Amino acid sequence: MQPIMVVPSAEDQYVPRTVDFEKLLAKWQSFCPSMSDLSGLIPGANHTVDAEASQDWLGNRVARFLKSLDSSK
């Protein structure tokens, strides 16, 4: 089973404000044991991740996730 990483935008303008992403991520993780611990909300990110700091965070997370895949072989 391959791990997956879930990284929704914390301030996605297309997601209703009633959605609690922290609870939703925890629920998904309970159903999907292969979900990476690197999963999490992209801080300050809108739907298209326009903010440079959010892009940096996301790029760093993706790089760490890919490295973890390489080291698990």
N, CA, C and O atoms as a DFTB+ gen file, in Angstrom:
292 C
 N C O
     1  1       0.848      -1.183       0.000
     2  2       0.000       0.000       0.000
     3  2       0.891       1.243       0.000
     4  3       1.797       1.376       0.822
     5  1       0.617       2.135      -0.926
     6  2       1.391       3.364      -1.031
     7  2       0.784       4.461      -0.154
     8  3      -0.438       4.586      -0.072
     9  1       1.630       5.251       0.495
    10  2       1.105       6.365       1.286
    11  2       0.550       7.459       0.381
    12  3       0.948       7.599      -0.775
    13  1      -0.370       8.219       0.935
    14  2      -0.912       9.381       0.235
    15  2      -0.748      10.604       1.123
    16  3      -0.639      10.491       2.344
    17  1      -0.732      11.766       0.496
    18  2      -0.655      13.015       1.250
    19  2      -1.835      13.884       0.834
    20  3      -2.100      14.063      -0.355
    21  1      -2.536      14.420       1.821
    22  2      -3.689      15.280       1.580
    23  2      -3.335      16.664       2.112
    24  3      -3.011      16.819       3.289
    25  1      -3.398      17.674       1.234
    26  2      -3.005      19.027       1.629
    27  2      -4.011      20.064       1.096
    28  3      -3.732      20.758       0.118
    29  1      -5.173      20.161       1.742
    30  2      -6.147      21.167       1.314
    31  2      -5.709      22.573       1.730
    32  3      -4.945      22.752       2.679
    33  1      -6.211      23.549       1.001
    34  2      -5.931      24.950       1.318
    35  2      -6.739      25.391       2.525
    36  3      -7.939      25.129       2.605
    37  1      -6.089      26.053       3.455
    38  2      -6.743      26.470       4.704
    39  2      -7.828      27.508       4.481
    40  3      -8.780      27.586       5.257
    41  1      -7.696      28.309       3.425
    42  2      -8.658      29.391       3.186
    43  2      -9.247      29.303       1.780
    44  3      -9.380      30.307       1.080
    45  1      -9.595      28.083       1.386
    46  2     -10.149      27.847       0.048
    47  2     -11.507      28.527      -0.073
    48  3     -12.445      28.197       0.653
    49  1     -11.600      29.467      -0.985
    50  2     -12.824      30.249      -1.146
    51  2     -13.985      29.441      -1.733
    52  3     -15.120      29.919      -1.741
    53  1     -13.724      28.237      -2.217
    54  2     -14.776      27.401      -2.782
    55  2     -15.330      26.387      -1.777
    56  3     -16.249      25.634      -2.100
    57  1     -14.787      26.365      -0.591
    58  2     -15.240      25.437       0.442
    59  2     -16.046      26.235       1.473
    60  3     -15.578      27.263       1.964
    61  1     -17.245      25.770       1.799
    62  2     -18.062      26.499       2.784
    63  2     -17.318      26.660       4.117
    64  3     -16.572      25.776       4.536
    65  1     -17.532      27.780       4.756
    66  2     -16.875      28.069       6.045
    67  2     -17.304      27.086       7.139
    68  3     -16.644      26.982       8.173
    69  1     -18.381      26.383       6.919
    70  2     -18.858      25.419       7.904
    71  2     -18.008      24.144       7.920
    72  3     -18.131      23.335       8.839
    73  1     -17.158      23.959       6.922
    74  2     -16.299      22.777       6.860
    75  2     -15.116      22.969       7.803
    76  3     -14.360      23.931       7.674
    77  1     -14.964      22.060       8.738
    78  2     -13.840      22.083       9.679
    79  2     -12.769      21.134       9.138
    80  3     -12.848      19.921       9.333
    81  1     -11.773      21.697       8.460
    82  2     -10.755      20.871       7.813
    83  2      -9.944      20.043       8.797
    84  3      -9.541      18.927       8.469
    85  1      -9.695      20.562       9.995
    86  2      -8.938      19.795      10.991
    87  2      -9.683      18.502      11.336
    88  3      -9.086      17.426      11.364
    89  1     -10.974      18.612      11.595
    90  2     -11.790      17.429      11.897
    91  2     -11.890      16.514      10.688
    92  3     -11.833      15.291      10.816
    93  1     -12.039      17.111       9.516
    94  2     -12.155      16.323       8.297
    95  2     -10.873      15.540       8.018
    96  3     -10.933      14.366       7.653
    97  1      -9.722      16.175       8.187
    98  2      -8.450      15.469       8.000
    99  2      -8.303      14.314       8.987
   100  3      -7.846      13.231       8.622
   101  1      -8.692      14.551      10.232
   102  2      -8.618      13.486      11.242
   103  2      -9.545      12.325      10.863
   104  3      -9.182      11.161      11.029
   105  1     -10.722      12.639      10.361
   106  2     -11.665      11.604       9.939
   107  2     -11.091      10.808       8.773
   108  3     -11.141       9.578       8.769
   109  1     -10.545      11.515       7.783
   110  2      -9.947      10.833       6.633
   111  2      -8.808       9.924       7.086
   112  3      -8.669       8.799       6.605
   113  1      -8.000      10.423       8.010
   114  2      -6.865       9.630       8.480
   115  2      -7.347       8.378       9.210
   116  3      -6.705       7.332       9.123
   117  1      -8.453       8.468       9.918
   118  2      -8.980       7.287      10.606
   119  2      -9.454       6.220       9.619
   120  3      -9.437       5.031       9.936
   121  1      -9.872       6.636       8.436
   122  2     -10.317       5.703       7.400
   123  2      -9.176       5.232       6.506
   124  3      -9.286       4.204       5.838
   125  1      -8.096       5.978       6.497
   126  2      -7.005       5.710       5.556
   127  2      -5.672       5.666       6.300
   128  3      -4.988       6.685       6.400
   129  1      -5.298       4.504       6.820
   130  2      -4.061       4.406       7.597
   131  2      -2.802       4.723       6.785
   132  3      -1.739       4.960       7.360
   133  1      -2.915       4.729       5.453
   134  2      -1.736       5.046       4.641
   135  2      -1.574       6.550       4.403
   136  3      -0.672       6.972       3.679
   137  1      -2.445       7.353       5.009
   138  2      -2.338       8.806       4.857
   139  2      -1.117       9.308       5.619
   140  3      -0.959       9.033       6.809
   141  1      -0.274      10.031       4.939
   142  2       0.983      10.513       5.501
   143  2       0.765      11.500       6.654
   144  3      -0.188      12.279       6.655
   145  1       1.663      11.445       7.621
   146  2       1.662      12.424       8.711
   147  2       2.018      13.812       8.195
   148  3       1.829      14.801       8.904
   149  1       2.525      13.898       6.984
   150  2       2.843      15.193       6.375
   151  2       1.602      15.880       5.807
   152  3       1.672      17.025       5.358
   153  1       0.481      15.188       5.827
   154  2      -0.778      15.791       5.392
   155  2      -1.122      16.936       6.329
   156  3      -0.775      16.904       7.510
   157  1      -1.797      17.938       5.812
   158  2      -2.210      19.057       6.654
   159  2      -2.695      20.214       5.817
   160  3      -2.576      20.209       4.592
   161  1      -3.240      21.198       6.487
   162  2      -3.747      22.392       5.817
   163  2      -2.599      23.278       5.345
   164  3      -1.637      23.507       6.078
   165  1      -2.708      23.764       4.134
   166  2      -1.714      24.714       3.616
   167  2      -2.044      26.064       4.239
   168  3      -3.066      26.660       3.900
   169  1      -1.201      26.559       5.144
   170  2      -1.524      27.797       5.858
   171  2      -1.633      29.005       4.923
   172  3      -0.782      29.228       4.062
   173  1      -2.703      29.775       5.121
   174  2      -2.892      31.014       4.373
   175  2      -3.201      30.833       2.902
   176  3      -3.191      31.807       2.148
   177  1      -3.478      29.594       2.469
   178  2      -3.666      29.331       1.041
   179  2      -5.123      29.442       0.621
   180  3      -6.028      28.959       1.302
   181  1      -5.322      30.092      -0.519
   182  2      -6.633      30.065      -1.151
   183  2      -6.676      28.857      -2.084
   184  3      -5.759      28.035      -2.064
   185  1      -7.713      28.735      -2.892
   186  2      -7.889      27.554      -3.740
   187  2      -6.699      27.316      -4.672
   188  3      -6.303      26.172      -4.894
   189  1      -6.140      28.377      -5.208
   190  2      -5.036      28.238      -6.167
   191  2      -3.662      28.452      -5.544
   192  3      -2.663      28.513      -6.260
   193  1      -3.601      28.564      -4.239
   194  2      -2.343      28.719      -3.487
   195  2      -1.520      29.871      -4.076
   196  3      -0.386      29.679      -4.515
   197  1      -2.107      31.060      -4.076
   198  2      -1.462      32.239      -4.649
   199  2      -0.356      32.831      -3.776
   200  3       0.620      33.367      -4.300
   201  1      -0.497      32.741      -2.468
   202  2       0.464      33.383      -1.555
   203  2       1.815      32.671      -1.604
   204  3       1.887      31.444      -1.531
   205  1       2.869      33.448      -1.727
   206  2       4.220      32.884      -1.837
   207  2       4.585      32.025      -0.628
   208  3       5.183      30.960      -0.782
   209  1       4.233      32.478       0.560
   210  2       4.549      31.697       1.766
   211  2       3.821      30.352       1.740
   212  3       4.377      29.339       2.166
   213  1       2.597      30.337       1.250
   214  2       1.832      29.088       1.135
   215  2       2.454      28.163       0.096
   216  3       2.517      26.949       0.292
   217  1       2.912      28.743      -1.007
   218  2       3.584      27.956      -2.046
   219  2       4.864      27.333      -1.498
   220  3       5.164      26.173      -1.780
   221  1       5.613      28.098      -0.720
   222  2       6.841      27.577      -0.114
   223  2       6.526      26.418       0.833
   224  3       7.193      25.384       0.807
   225  1       5.511      26.600       1.661
   226  2       5.106      25.544       2.602
   227  2       4.739      24.277       1.843
   228  3       5.182      23.181       2.188
   229  1       3.913      24.444       0.792
   230  2       3.456      23.297       0.011
   231  2       4.627      22.605      -0.689
   232  3       4.723      21.378      -0.672
   233  1       5.515      23.388      -1.304
   234  2       6.671      22.805      -1.979
   235  2       7.547      22.014      -1.017
   236  3       8.022      20.928      -1.351
   237  1       7.757      22.556       0.167
   238  2       8.555      21.874       1.190
   239  2       7.885      20.560       1.599
   240  3       8.552      19.532       1.708
   241  1       6.566      20.591       1.826
   242  2       5.841      19.385       2.225
   243  2       5.911      18.307       1.148
   244  3       6.142      17.134       1.445
   245  1       5.709      18.713      -0.101
   246  2       5.737      17.744      -1.202
   247  2       7.130      17.124      -1.317
   248  3       7.259      15.915      -1.507
   249  1       8.170      17.952      -1.201
   250  2       9.541      17.432      -1.274
   251  2       9.802      16.436      -0.144
   252  3      10.389      15.378      -0.374
   253  1       9.369      16.768       1.077
   254  2       9.551      15.857       2.209
   255  2       8.781      14.554       2.006
   256  3       9.275      13.475       2.335
   257  1       7.570      14.661       1.464
   258  2       6.757      13.477       1.203
   259  2       7.445      12.577       0.170
   260  3       7.542      11.365       0.362
   261  1       7.917      13.174      -0.912
   262  2       8.578      12.385      -1.955
   263  2       9.849      11.725      -1.422
   264  3      10.150      10.582      -1.766
   265  1      10.590      12.445      -0.585
   266  2      11.775      11.858       0.030
   267  2      11.405      10.665       0.915
   268  3      12.115       9.660       0.943
   269  1      10.302      10.785       1.629
   270  2       9.872       9.691       2.493
   271  2       9.501       8.464       1.672
   272  3       9.692       7.338       2.132
   273  1       8.981       8.655       0.482
   274  2       8.667       7.525      -0.397
   275  2       9.939       6.834      -0.851
   276  3      10.022       5.606      -0.892
   277  1      10.920       7.640      -1.187
   278  2      12.198       7.100      -1.659
   279  2      12.900       6.311      -0.554
   280  3      13.504       5.273      -0.824
   281  1      12.827       6.786       0.668
   282  2      13.523       6.127       1.773
   283  2      12.782       4.884       2.282
   284  3      13.348       4.088       3.031
   285  1      11.514       4.717       1.874
   286  2      10.762       3.565       2.359
   287  2      10.959       2.325       1.478
   288  3      10.394       1.268       1.762
   289  1      11.738       2.449       0.436
   290  2      11.993       1.299      -0.461
   291  2      13.024       0.366       0.109
   292  3      13.354      -0.644      -0.512
